[in-house]
């Protein structure tokens, strides 16, 4: 058995976002909150800066051309595992520009050195990688592609604009506590054609809709090499996934993250817009 020590910290975060004209208030709140969390994690644990340099040489007759390129990026060294207060927003106009300030308190955790890097992508109206998208319109179909370098167990939830949480995986007709994942195996979920005929009757397929001009939903992809169980939920409407309140979901997720150091959570925000 390997024991891994991970540093945790209680933090309060605040971020002021000057909103561009083409960004809605709902999107601005989401951005301000996300950046507040990232700032808090970076201040506590720092960030990792990476750079990849490539050189290509092309020859044509007596002419030789050398091209050099460099790509860099940074990633914070921890994750936000639980919100204990907020978020609260201060919305105002300064010199004619919309300004949103987000404040939130919570618990953060340093990434372990052996953190599992999963791959999860939202797909729109198609199951191939080129259909990856986070911008949806009414009646667009949603799929999820997933793979992991190690075997484990998967849960997927969606939290909507009204703070309702829906369990997307396991499917409604599945009795298992989670979805078993094989190492390095590509999966496409919410698509009947991507599974065997005997499994198709259990698959739920999803079309996204909104009654608002637009709204932001968040898909939570939760993976662990350990066996995990989902939150307590219920079937309230026949044609909708099993659900629970957003507050109950976040409480369950925070507890899972605190107690299971092998869990990896990927939050994928998506925007749904009404068609004009």
PASEBA-1860 file (N, C-alpha, C; in nm, 3 decimals):
! residues 276
1> XXXXXXXX> 0.084/-0.119/0.000/0.000/0.000/0.000/0.087/0.124/0.000 ~ 0.056/0.219/-0.087/0.131/0.343/-0.096/0.051/0.456/-0.032 ~ 0.111/0.529/0.060/0.047/0.642/0.125/0.103/0.771/0.067 ~ 0.016/0.861/0.028/0.057/0.985/-0.034/0.007/1.102/0.050 ~ 0.099/1.188/0.096/0.062/1.305/0.174/0.030/1.419/0.081 ~ -0.089/1.480/0.098/-0.129/1.593/0.016/-0.165/1.710/0.106 ~ -0.107/1.823/0.078/-0.132/1.942/0.156/-0.267/2.000/0.121 ~ -0.345/2.038/0.222/-0.472/2.106/0.201/-0.467/2.242/0.270
9> XXXXXXXX> -0.553/2.332/0.228/-0.556/2.466/0.288/-0.695/2.524/0.275 ~ -0.733/2.606/0.374/-0.857/2.682/0.368/-0.824/2.820/0.313 ~ -0.898/2.864/0.213/-0.866/2.990/0.147/-0.992/3.074/0.124 ~ -0.970/3.202/0.110/-1.073/3.295/0.063/-1.021/3.359/-0.064 ~ -1.105/3.367/-0.165/-1.060/3.414/-0.296/-1.151/3.525/-0.346 ~ -1.091/3.616/-0.421/-1.168/3.728/-0.479/-1.105/3.764/-0.613 ~ -1.191/3.790/-0.712/-1.140/3.829/-0.844/-1.235/3.930/-0.906 ~ -1.177/4.035/-0.964/-1.254/4.139/-1.033/-1.236/4.124/-1.182
17> XXXXXXXX> -1.346/4.105/-1.252/-1.344/4.079/-1.397/-1.409/4.195/-1.471 ~ -1.332/4.259/-1.559/-1.384/4.364/-1.646/-1.438/4.296/-1.772 ~ -1.568/4.303/-1.789/-1.638/4.217/-1.884/-1.638/4.277/-2.025 ~ -1.589/4.204/-2.125/-1.600/4.251/-2.264/-1.746/4.263/-2.307 ~ -1.773/4.343/-2.409/-1.909/4.370/-2.452/-1.982/4.245/-2.502 ~ -1.909/4.150/-2.557/-1.973/4.032/-2.616/-1.994/3.919/-2.516 ~ -1.970/3.944/-2.388/-1.984/3.841/-2.284/-2.106/3.873/-2.198 ~ -2.192/3.774/-2.176/-2.314/3.793/-2.097/-2.280/3.798/-1.948
25> XXXXXXXX> -2.376/3.844/-1.868/-2.357/3.851/-1.724/-2.335/3.712/-1.666 ~ -2.412/3.614/-1.711/-2.398/3.477/-1.659/-2.259/3.421/-1.689 ~ -2.212/3.444/-1.810/-2.077/3.399/-1.847/-1.971/3.473/-1.767 ~ -1.993/3.603/-1.742/-1.898/3.682/-1.666/-1.886/3.633/-1.522 ~ -1.999/3.599/-1.461/-1.997/3.546/-1.324/-1.917/3.415/-1.319 ~ -1.939/3.328/-1.418/-1.868/3.200/-1.422/-1.717/3.223/-1.437 ~ -1.678/3.315/-1.524/-1.537/3.344/-1.546/-1.472/3.403/-1.421 ~ -1.540/3.499/-1.357/-1.486/3.562/-1.238/-1.466/3.462/-1.125
33> XXXXXXXX> -1.563/3.372/-1.106/-1.551/3.271/-1.002/-1.438/3.173/-1.032 ~ -1.428/3.130/-1.156/-1.324/3.036/-1.195/-1.185/3.097/-1.173 ~ -1.168/3.223/-1.211/-1.038/3.288/-1.195/-1.005/3.316/-1.050 ~ -1.106/3.342/-0.967/-1.083/3.360/-0.824/-1.027/3.231/-0.763 ~ -1.086/3.118/-0.800/-1.038/2.990/-0.749/-0.895/2.961/-0.795 ~ -0.869/2.985/-0.923/-0.735/2.959/-0.978/-0.631/3.047/-0.910 ~ -0.663/3.174/-0.888/-0.570/3.265/-0.820/-0.537/3.215/-0.679 ~ -0.639/3.168/-0.607/-0.617/3.119/-0.470/-0.527/2.996/-0.469
41> XXXXXXXX> -0.550/2.906/-0.563/-0.468/2.784/-0.571/-0.323/2.819/-0.607 ~ -0.306/2.911/-0.702/-0.171/2.949/-0.745/-0.095/3.018/-0.633 ~ -0.162/3.103/-0.555/-0.095/3.172/-0.444/-0.051/3.073/-0.337 ~ -0.130/2.968/-0.317/-0.099/2.871/-0.211/0.003/2.767/-0.256 ~ -0.014/2.713/-0.376/0.069/2.601/-0.419/0.159/2.632/-0.538 ~ 0.139/2.747/-0.602/0.220/2.781/-0.718/0.166/2.717/-0.845 ~ 0.238/2.736/-0.954/0.198/2.680/-1.083/0.317/2.617/-1.152 ~ 0.287/2.531/-1.246/0.390/2.463/-1.324/0.393/2.524/-1.464
49> XXXXXXXX> 0.509/2.573/-1.503/0.526/2.635/-1.635/0.597/2.537/-1.726 ~ 0.538/2.515/-1.844/0.599/2.422/-1.940/0.624/2.493/-2.071 ~ 0.726/2.445/-2.143/0.757/2.502/-2.274/0.808/2.392/-2.365 ~ 0.755/2.389/-2.486/0.798/2.289/-2.585/0.855/2.364/-2.705 ~ 0.978/2.333/-2.740/1.044/2.394/-2.855/1.054/2.293/-2.969 ~ 1.021/2.337/-3.090/1.032/2.248/-3.206/1.107/2.320/-3.318 ~ 1.186/2.243/-3.390/1.260/2.297/-3.503/1.235/2.209/-3.624 ~ 1.196/2.271/-3.735/1.174/2.195/-3.858/1.266/2.249/-3.967
57> XXXXXXXX> 1.321/2.158/-4.048/1.413/2.195/-4.156/1.356/2.145/-4.287 ~ 1.337/2.236/-4.382/1.286/2.200/-4.514/1.392/2.230/-4.619 ~ 1.417/2.134/-4.706/1.517/2.151/-4.811/1.452/2.139/-4.947 ~ 1.487/2.231/-5.037/1.439/2.227/-5.174/1.553/2.267/-5.265 ~ 1.613/2.167/-5.328/1.730/2.193/-5.411/1.845/2.240/-5.327 ~ 1.894/2.359/-5.354/2.006/2.414/-5.278/1.959/2.503/-5.162 ~ 1.827/2.523/-5.153/1.773/2.611/-5.049/1.731/2.529/-4.927 ~ 1.765/2.579/-4.810/1.726/2.516/-4.684/1.660/2.621/-4.595
65> XXXXXXXX> 1.542/2.587/-4.542/1.471/2.679/-4.454/1.449/2.614/-4.319 ~ 1.490/2.685/-4.215/1.475/2.636/-4.078/1.368/2.717/-4.007 ~ 1.272/2.648/-3.947/1.164/2.714/-3.874/1.169/2.672/-3.728 ~ 1.168/2.772/-3.639/1.172/2.745/-3.494/1.042/2.794/-3.433 ~ 0.981/2.712/-3.348/0.859/2.754/-3.279/0.866/2.711/-3.133 ~ 0.798/2.788/-3.050/0.797/2.760/-2.907/0.656/2.777/-2.853 ~ 0.608/2.678/-2.779/0.475/2.684/-2.718/0.489/2.668/-2.566 ~ 0.428/2.757/-2.495/0.436/2.752/-2.349/0.300/2.754/-2.285
73> XXXXXXXX> 0.296/2.719/-2.159/0.170/2.720/-2.085/0.197/2.703/-1.937 ~ 0.096/2.723/-1.857/0.111/2.706/-1.713/-0.011/2.637/-1.657 ~ 0.006/2.567/-1.547/-0.102/2.495/-1.482/-0.081/2.501/-1.333 ~ -0.187/2.535/-1.260/-0.175/2.543/-1.115/-0.151/2.404/-1.057 ~ -0.090/2.401/-0.940/-0.046/2.274/-0.881/-0.148/2.215/-0.782 ~ -0.272/2.259/-0.790/-0.370/2.206/-0.697/-0.510/2.214/-0.754 ~ -0.608/2.180/-0.671/-0.747/2.179/-0.714/-0.838/2.229/-0.602 ~ -0.950/2.286/-0.643/-1.054/2.332/-0.550/-1.141/2.213/-0.519
81> XXXXXXXX> -1.147/2.170/-0.391/-1.220/2.048/-0.361/-1.354/2.072/-0.293 ~ -1.371/2.190/-0.231/-1.499/2.214/-0.164/-1.519/2.363/-0.141 ~ -1.641/2.412/-0.165/-1.678/2.550/-0.135/-1.746/2.554/0.001 ~ -1.696/2.639/0.091/-1.752/2.648/0.226/-1.836/2.774/0.246 ~ -1.816/2.875/0.160/-1.894/2.998/0.170/-1.902/3.065/0.033 ~ -2.022/3.110/-0.003/-2.040/3.176/-0.132/-2.076/3.075/-0.240 ~ -2.057/3.115/-0.367/-1.996/3.241/-0.411/-2.091/3.360/-0.402 ~ -2.031/3.478/-0.384/-2.105/3.604/-0.384/-2.052/3.692/-0.497
89> XXXXXXXX> -2.142/3.771/-0.554/-2.104/3.854/-0.669/-2.142/3.999/-0.643 ~ -2.053/4.088/-0.683/-2.080/4.232/-0.682/-2.076/4.279/-0.827 ~ -2.192/4.317/-0.878/-2.204/4.356/-1.019/-2.225/4.506/-1.027 ~ -2.143/4.574/-1.106/-2.153/4.719/-1.117/-2.098/4.765/-1.251 ~ -2.119/4.893/-1.281/-2.064/4.955/-1.400/-1.960/5.058/-1.358 ~ -1.843/5.052/-1.419/-1.735/5.146/-1.393/-1.693/5.207/-1.526 ~ -1.712/5.341/-1.539/-1.680/5.410/-1.663/-1.749/5.346/-1.784 ~ -1.873/5.305/-1.763/-1.951/5.247/-1.871/-1.923/5.102/-1.900
97> XXXXXXXX> -1.832/5.039/-1.824/-1.798/4.898/-1.848/-1.852/4.811/-1.734 ~ -1.912/4.698/-1.771/-1.961/4.603/-1.671/-1.844/4.539/-1.598 ~ -1.851/4.540/-1.464/-1.748/4.481/-1.380/-1.814/4.383/-1.284 ~ -1.762/4.262/-1.278/-1.815/4.159/-1.188/-1.704/4.116/-1.093 ~ -1.731/4.125/-0.964/-1.636/4.079/-0.863/-1.693/3.955/-0.796 ~ -1.619/3.846/-0.798/-1.661/3.721/-0.735/-1.578/3.696/-0.609 ~ -1.643/3.653/-0.504/-1.572/3.616/-0.381/-1.625/3.481/-0.334 ~ -1.535/3.397/-0.284/-1.571/3.262/-0.244/-1.467/3.209/-0.145
105> XXXXXXXX> -1.510/3.123/-0.055/-1.419/3.057/0.039/-1.433/2.907/0.023 ~ -1.323/2.836/0.048/-1.328/2.691/0.033/-1.201/2.623/0.075 ~ -1.193/2.496/0.040/-1.077/2.411/0.072/-1.010/2.370/-0.058 ~ -0.879/2.387/-0.064/-0.803/2.347/-0.182/-0.703/2.239/-0.142 ~ -0.658/2.165/-0.242/-0.565/2.055/-0.216/-0.456/2.053/-0.322 ~ -0.335/2.027/-0.278/-0.223/2.014/-0.370/-0.235/1.886/-0.450 ~ -0.203/1.893/-0.580/-0.208/1.773/-0.663/-0.104/1.672/-0.617 ~ -0.139/1.543/-0.614/-0.037/1.440/-0.589/0.053/1.425/-0.710
113> XXXXXXXX> 0.171/1.372/-0.688/0.265/1.355/-0.800/0.216/1.248/-0.897 ~ 0.129/1.157/-0.852/0.081/1.050/-0.939/-0.063/1.071/-0.984 ~ -0.107/1.196/-0.994/-0.245/1.227/-1.034/-0.275/1.168/-1.172 ~ -0.389/1.102/-1.183/-0.431/1.043/-1.310/-0.483/1.151/-1.404 ~ -0.425/1.160/-1.522/-0.467/1.258/-1.621/-0.567/1.192/-1.718 ~ -0.694/1.216/-1.695/-0.797/1.159/-1.781/-0.822/1.252/-1.899 ~ -0.886/1.198/-2.002/-0.926/1.280/-2.117/-1.077/1.273/-2.130 ~ -1.142/1.388/-2.120/-1.288/1.395/-2.130/-1.326/1.515/-2.216
121> XXXXXXXX> -1.408/1.491/-2.318/-1.446/1.598/-2.410/-1.595/1.594/-2.439 ~ -1.657/1.711/-2.440/-1.797/1.724/-2.478/-1.805/1.733/-2.630 ~ -1.894/1.653/-2.690/-1.912/1.653/-2.835/-2.054/1.699/-2.868 ~ -2.068/1.772/-2.980/-2.198/1.825/-3.021/-2.237/1.772/-3.159 ~ -2.352/1.704/-3.164/-2.412/1.658/-3.292/-2.320/1.566/-3.372 ~ -2.235/1.493/-3.305/-2.145/1.398/-3.373/-2.053/1.334/-3.272 ~ -2.005/1.215/-3.301/-1.926/1.140/-3.202/-1.778/1.134/-3.235 ~ -1.735/1.200/-3.340/-1.593/1.203/-3.374/-1.525/1.319/-3.302
129> XXXXXXXX> -1.391/1.312/-3.283/-1.319/1.418/-3.209/-1.341/1.558/-3.266 ~ -1.364/1.569/-3.397/-1.380/1.702/-3.459/-1.510/1.770/-3.415 ~ -1.598/1.698/-3.348/-1.724/1.758/-3.303/-1.714/1.813/-3.160 ~ -1.595/1.820/-3.106/-1.579/1.877/-2.972/-1.626/2.022/-2.971 ~ -1.709/2.058/-2.872/-1.765/2.193/-2.867/-1.823/2.217/-2.728 ~ -1.823/2.343/-2.685/-1.883/2.381/-2.557/-1.998/2.480/-2.576 ~ -2.031/2.512/-2.702/-2.139/2.605/-2.733/-2.254/2.528/-2.799 ~ -2.369/2.523/-2.733/-2.484/2.448/-2.781/-2.601/2.542/-2.807
137> XXXXXXXX> -2.692/2.496/-2.895/-2.819/2.563/-2.917/-2.931/2.463/-2.886 ~ -3.052/2.516/-2.866/-3.167/2.430/-2.839/-3.173/2.312/-2.937 ~ -3.193/2.194/-2.882/-3.211/2.070/-2.958/-3.082/2.013/-3.015 ~ -2.966/2.067/-2.977/-2.839/2.003/-3.013/-2.818/1.878/-2.927 ~ -2.761/1.775/-2.986/-2.731/1.652/-2.912/-2.595/1.662/-2.844 ~ -2.585/1.603/-2.727/-2.461/1.604/-2.651/-2.408/1.463/-2.632 ~ -2.278/1.447/-2.656/-2.208/1.321/-2.631/-2.084/1.349/-2.546 ~ -2.028/1.243/-2.489/-1.907/1.256/-2.409/-1.807/1.151/-2.452
145> XXXXXXXX> -1.686/1.194/-2.489/-1.579/1.099/-2.515/-1.489/1.095/-2.392 ~ -1.439/0.976/-2.362/-1.361/0.958/-2.239/-1.255/0.850/-2.257 ~ -1.140/0.871/-2.195/-1.038/0.766/-2.186/-0.951/0.794/-2.065 ~ -0.892/0.688/-2.012/-0.805/0.697/-1.895/-0.686/0.605/-1.915 ~ -0.568/0.646/-1.870/-0.450/0.559/-1.883/-0.452/0.440/-1.788 ~ -0.541/0.445/-1.687/-0.552/0.334/-1.591/-0.697/0.290/-1.581 ~ -0.718/0.167/-1.540/-0.853/0.117/-1.519/-0.914/0.183/-1.396 ~ -1.046/0.194/-1.395/-1.110/0.256/-1.280/-1.261/0.262/-1.293
153> XXXXXXXX> -1.319/0.365/-1.232/-1.464/0.377/-1.222/-1.506/0.520/-1.249 ~ -1.617/0.537/-1.320/-1.658/0.668/-1.370/-1.799/0.704/-1.327 ~ -1.818/0.831/-1.291/-1.948/0.890/-1.266/-1.954/1.022/-1.344 ~ -2.071/1.059/-1.394/-2.087/1.186/-1.465/-2.217/1.252/-1.420 ~ -2.207/1.381/-1.386/-2.324/1.459/-1.345/-2.328/1.588/-1.427 ~ -2.448/1.645/-1.439/-2.466/1.777/-1.498/-2.541/1.865/-1.399 ~ -2.487/1.985/-1.374/-2.555/2.083/-1.288/-2.603/2.197/-1.377 ~ -2.735/2.225/-1.372/-2.792/2.324/-1.464/-2.794/2.463/-1.404
161> XXXXXXXX> -2.852/2.555/-1.478/-2.854/2.697/-1.439/-2.938/2.721/-1.314 ~ -3.030/2.629/-1.282/-3.115/2.642/-1.164/-3.059/2.567/-1.044 ~ -2.934/2.523/-1.056/-2.864/2.450/-0.949/-2.932/2.317/-0.916 ~ -2.978/2.249/-1.020/-3.023/2.110/-1.007/-2.914/2.020/-1.063 ~ -2.886/1.910/-0.995/-2.783/1.817/-1.038/-2.847/1.691/-1.093 ~ -2.803/1.647/-1.211/-2.858/1.528/-1.276/-2.748/1.425/-1.296 ~ -2.776/1.301/-1.263/-2.679/1.192/-1.284/-2.691/1.141/-1.427 ~ -2.588/1.162/-1.507/-2.587/1.115/-1.645/-2.528/0.976/-1.658
169> XXXXXXXX> -2.430/0.944/-1.576/-2.371/0.809/-1.573/-2.353/0.767/-1.428 ~ -2.389/0.643/-1.393/-2.448/0.539/-1.478/-2.585/0.581/-1.533 ~ -2.623/0.517/-1.644/-2.753/0.543/-1.705/-2.866/0.504/-1.610 ~ -2.985/0.555/-1.637/-3.100/0.531/-1.548/-3.130/0.383/-1.530 ~ -3.114/0.303/-1.636/-3.149/0.161/-1.629/-3.036/0.074/-1.575 ~ -2.920/0.131/-1.554/-2.809/0.054/-1.500/-2.822/0.041/-1.349 ~ -2.793/-0.076/-1.297/-2.800/-0.102/-1.154/-2.666/-0.085/-1.084 ~ -2.559/-0.076/-1.162/-2.425/-0.064/-1.104/-2.407/0.074/-1.039
177> XXXXXXXX> -2.318/0.081/-0.941/-2.293/0.206/-0.869/-2.211/0.304/-0.952 ~ -2.140/0.253/-1.055/-2.057/0.337/-1.140/-2.036/0.264/-1.272 ~ -1.962/0.327/-1.362/-1.931/0.266/-1.491/-1.786/0.218/-1.487 ~ -1.764/0.090/-1.510/-1.629/0.034/-1.510/-1.555/0.078/-1.636 ~ -1.431/0.122/-1.618/-1.349/0.174/-1.728/-1.223/0.089/-1.743 ~ -1.193/0.050/-1.866/-1.070/-0.022/-1.895/-0.959/0.077/-1.929 ~ -0.836/0.040/-1.899/-0.723/0.128/-1.926/-0.703/0.149/-2.076 ~ -0.681/0.274/-2.114/-0.647/0.312/-2.253/-0.754/0.274/-2.355
185> XXXXXXXX> -0.877/0.259/-2.309/-0.988/0.224/-2.399/-1.070/0.349/-2.430 ~ -1.091/0.384/-2.558/-1.172/0.502/-2.589/-1.321/0.472/-2.573 ~ -1.394/0.562/-2.510/-1.538/0.545/-2.489/-1.612/0.667/-2.545 ~ -1.732/0.642/-2.597/-1.826/0.749/-2.631/-1.957/0.718/-2.560 ~ -2.002/0.810/-2.476/-2.124/0.790/-2.400/-2.239/0.874/-2.456 ~ -2.361/0.831/-2.424/-2.487/0.894/-2.467/-2.513/0.871/-2.615 ~ -2.461/0.762/-2.669/-2.481/0.729/-2.810/-2.503/0.579/-2.823 ~ -2.620/0.540/-2.868/-2.654/0.398/-2.879/-2.567/0.325/-2.982
193> XXXXXXXX> -2.528/0.394/-3.089/-2.451/0.328/-3.195/-2.309/0.294/-3.153 ~ -2.264/0.349/-3.039/-2.126/0.326/-2.996/-2.111/0.206/-2.904 ~ -2.220/0.133/-2.880/-2.212/0.017/-2.791/-2.275/-0.105/-2.857 ~ -2.261/-0.218/-2.794/-2.312/-0.343/-2.850/-2.465/-0.344/-2.847 ~ -2.529/-0.424/-2.935/-2.677/-0.427/-2.939/-2.742/-0.460/-2.806 ~ -2.682/-0.550/-2.728/-2.743/-0.587/-2.600/-2.732/-0.475/-2.496 ~ -2.640/-0.380/-2.516/-2.625/-0.269/-2.421/-2.709/-0.147/-2.458 ~ -2.761/-0.144/-2.580/-2.826/-0.021/-2.629/-2.951/0.015/-2.551
201> XXXXXXXX> -3.022/-0.083/-2.498/-3.147/-0.052/-2.428/-3.122/0.026/-2.298 ~ -2.999/0.022/-2.246/-2.969/0.095/-2.123/-2.919/0.237/-2.149 ~ -2.882/0.268/-2.273/-2.818/0.396/-2.303/-2.921/0.510/-2.308 ~ -2.889/0.619/-2.238/-2.969/0.742/-2.246/-2.901/0.837/-2.344 ~ -2.979/0.893/-2.436/-2.926/0.993/-2.529/-2.985/1.129/-2.492 ~ -2.905/1.235/-2.506/-2.944/1.365/-2.453/-2.948/1.474/-2.560 ~ -3.056/1.553/-2.555/-3.070/1.674/-2.634/-3.079/1.790/-2.535 ~ -2.998/1.893/-2.555/-2.994/2.004/-2.461/-3.092/2.114/-2.503
209> XXXXXXXX> -3.163/2.168/-2.406/-3.260/2.275/-2.433/-3.251/2.381/-2.324 ~ -3.302/2.500/-2.355/-3.313/2.607/-2.257/-3.433/2.693/-2.291 ~ -3.499/2.747/-2.189/-3.609/2.840/-2.210/-3.560/2.984/-2.196 ~ -3.433/3.002/-2.161/-3.373/3.134/-2.148/-3.297/3.169/-2.276 ~ -3.260/3.297/-2.294/-3.177/3.331/-2.410/-3.049/3.248/-2.413 ~ -2.991/3.227/-2.297/-2.878/3.135/-2.286/-2.858/3.100/-2.138 ~ -2.793/2.988/-2.114/-2.759/2.948/-1.978/-2.631/2.866/-1.980 ~ -2.567/2.857/-1.863/-2.444/2.781/-1.850/-2.469/2.659/-1.761
217> XXXXXXXX> -2.440/2.543/-1.812/-2.443/2.418/-1.736/-2.301/2.368/-1.717 ~ -2.279/2.285/-1.617/-2.146/2.228/-1.594/-2.156/2.077/-1.586 ~ -2.076/2.008/-1.667/-2.067/1.863/-1.663/-1.949/1.825/-1.574 ~ -1.974/1.742/-1.474/-1.870/1.695/-1.383/-1.834/1.551/-1.419 ~ -1.711/1.529/-1.464/-1.662/1.396/-1.497/-1.575/1.350/-1.379 ~ -1.617/1.245/-1.311/-1.555/1.201/-1.186/-1.500/1.060/-1.203 ~ -1.368/1.046/-1.189/-1.303/0.918/-1.213/-1.214/0.882/-1.095 ~ -1.209/0.753/-1.064/-1.119/0.706/-0.959/-1.074/0.564/-0.990
225> XXXXXXXX> -0.950/0.535/-0.957/-0.902/0.397/-0.968/-0.962/0.310/-0.858 ~ -1.015/0.374/-0.752/-1.086/0.303/-0.647/-1.235/0.292/-0.683 ~ -1.302/0.197/-0.621/-1.447/0.184/-0.640/-1.516/0.304/-0.575 ~ -1.611/0.367/-0.642/-1.681/0.483/-0.588/-1.832/0.468/-0.609 ~ -1.908/0.535/-0.524/-2.053/0.535/-0.535/-2.102/0.678/-0.549 ~ -2.210/0.696/-0.623/-2.264/0.828/-0.648/-2.343/0.883/-0.530 ~ -2.390/1.006/-0.547/-2.472/1.070/-0.445/-2.611/1.008/-0.440 ~ -2.680/1.027/-0.329/-2.818/0.980/-0.317/-2.908/1.069/-0.404
233> XXXXXXXX> -2.979/1.007/-0.498/-3.063/1.083/-0.591/-3.198/1.014/-0.605 ~ -3.284/1.068/-0.690/-3.416/1.009/-0.710/-3.463/1.035/-0.853 ~ -3.558/0.952/-0.897/-3.618/0.969/-1.030/-3.746/1.049/-1.013 ~ -3.742/1.178/-1.049/-3.859/1.264/-1.028/-3.944/1.278/-1.153 ~ -3.882/1.272/-1.271/-3.956/1.278/-1.397/-3.912/1.165/-1.487 ~ -4.007/1.102/-1.554/-3.981/0.981/-1.631/-3.874/0.999/-1.737 ~ -3.877/1.110/-1.808/-3.787/1.128/-1.922/-3.661/1.209/-1.889 ~ -3.636/1.232/-1.760/-3.516/1.304/-1.719/-3.425/1.212/-1.639
241> XXXXXXXX> -3.295/1.243/-1.632/-3.205/1.161/-1.550/-3.241/1.172/-1.401 ~ -3.188/1.082/-1.322/-3.206/1.089/-1.178/-3.142/1.218/-1.127 ~ -3.201/1.278/-1.023/-3.153/1.410/-0.983/-3.149/1.430/-0.832 ~ -3.080/1.536/-0.792/-3.073/1.583/-0.655/-3.043/1.732/-0.660 ~ -3.049/1.797/-0.546/-3.023/1.941/-0.545/-2.875/1.967/-0.569 ~ -2.845/2.084/-0.625/-2.706/2.120/-0.647/-2.628/2.128/-0.518 ~ -2.691/2.176/-0.410/-2.623/2.186/-0.280/-2.586/2.048/-0.227 ~ -2.679/1.951/-0.239/-2.651/1.815/-0.193/-2.540/1.751/-0.277
249> XXXXXXXX> -2.542/1.778/-0.407/-2.437/1.725/-0.494/-2.300/1.779/-0.455 ~ -2.290/1.910/-0.432/-2.161/1.970/-0.397/-2.112/1.920/-0.262 ~ -2.204/1.897/-0.169/-2.166/1.842/-0.039/-2.110/1.701/-0.055 ~ -2.178/1.618/-0.137/-2.129/1.483/-0.163/-1.993/1.485/-0.234 ~ -1.979/1.573/-0.333/-1.855/1.579/-0.409/-1.738/1.625/-0.322 ~ -1.764/1.724/-0.235/-1.659/1.769/-0.145/-1.612/1.658/-0.052 ~ -1.707/1.580/0.000/-1.672/1.467/0.087/-1.592/1.361/0.011 ~ -1.633/1.333/-0.113/-1.561/1.236/-0.194/-1.417/1.279/-0.217
257> XXXXXXXX> -1.398/1.406/-0.250/-1.263/1.456/-0.277/-1.176/1.455/-0.152 ~ -1.234/1.485/-0.038/-1.156/1.484/0.087/-1.112/1.344/0.125 ~ -1.198/1.245/0.101/-1.173/1.110/0.150/-1.110/1.016/0.048 ~ -1.108/1.054/-0.078/-1.052/0.968/-0.182/-0.945/1.046/-0.258 ~ -0.820/1.021/-0.225/-0.709/1.094/-0.287/-0.680/1.045/-0.429 ~ -0.747/0.940/-0.472/-0.727/0.891/-0.608/-0.833/0.940/-0.705 ~ -0.923/1.026/-0.657/-1.030/1.073/-0.744/-0.981/1.192/-0.828 ~ -1.021/1.193/-0.954/-0.994/1.303/-1.046/-1.127/1.359/-1.094
265> XXXXXXXX> -1.144/1.489/-1.085/-1.268/1.555/-1.125/-1.237/1.656/-1.234 ~ -1.309/1.647/-1.343/-1.295/1.743/-1.452/-1.428/1.816/-1.467 ~ -1.425/1.949/-1.458/-1.545/2.031/-1.473/-1.547/2.090/-1.614 ~ -1.652/2.062/-1.689/-1.663/2.106/-1.827/-1.785/2.197/-1.841 ~ -1.766/2.330/-1.839/-1.881/2.422/-1.855/-1.924/2.429/-2.000 ~ -2.054/2.430/-2.023/-2.106/2.444/-2.158/-2.219/2.546/-2.159 ~ -2.231/2.617/-2.270/-2.333/2.720/-2.286/-2.442/2.670/-2.379 ~ -2.568/2.690/-2.338/-2.683/2.654/-2.423/-2.756/2.783/-2.458
273> XXXX> -2.780/2.805/-2.587/-2.847/2.927/-2.632/-2.976/2.892/-2.705 ~ -3.072/2.983/-2.696/-3.195/2.968/-2.774/-3.167/3.004/-2.918 ~ -3.233/2.935/-3.008/-3.218/2.968/-3.151/-3.305/3.088/-3.183 ~ -3.252/3.181/-3.261/-3.327/3.301/-3.297/-3.428/3.268/-3.406
END
